Amino acid sequence: MRHLARFHDPHELARVRALLRDKGVPTWANTVESYRLGWQGTLSVCIDEQLDDALRLLRDPTHAPAHPVDAEAFERALAADGSALLVRATNRLLLVALGLAAVLALVVWAWVRFH
């Protein structure tokens, strides 16, 4: 994944992302809003080899990328993989926490019962 551009206007970020998606260049957008700097968005190209094509598309929207892909399907798969990983990690953390709570409860019960 390669950084493409930083934006201070959410509409411009959406416009550029839609252009790249329509041309077969999948992207990843990240936004942050801070009290001091305001809204900022960054746009990265998901496939490193498409960075040059993406830069050319910013200058010339009629440019045809050398190796376009189904950007919508790529972005859906990227988002789905990330959320599934987060769910698995959260479930594992919850199981570990419940296990530790059960062990602690057993230790407290044994302490009270035998002392």
Protein Blocks (a to p, Z undefined) as FASTA:
>chain_A
ZZfbdcfbfklmmmmmmmmmmnopacdddddddfklopadddddfblklmmmmmmmmmmm
mbccfbdcdfklmmmmmmmmmmmmmmmmmmmmmmmmmmmmmmmmmmmmmmmmmZZ
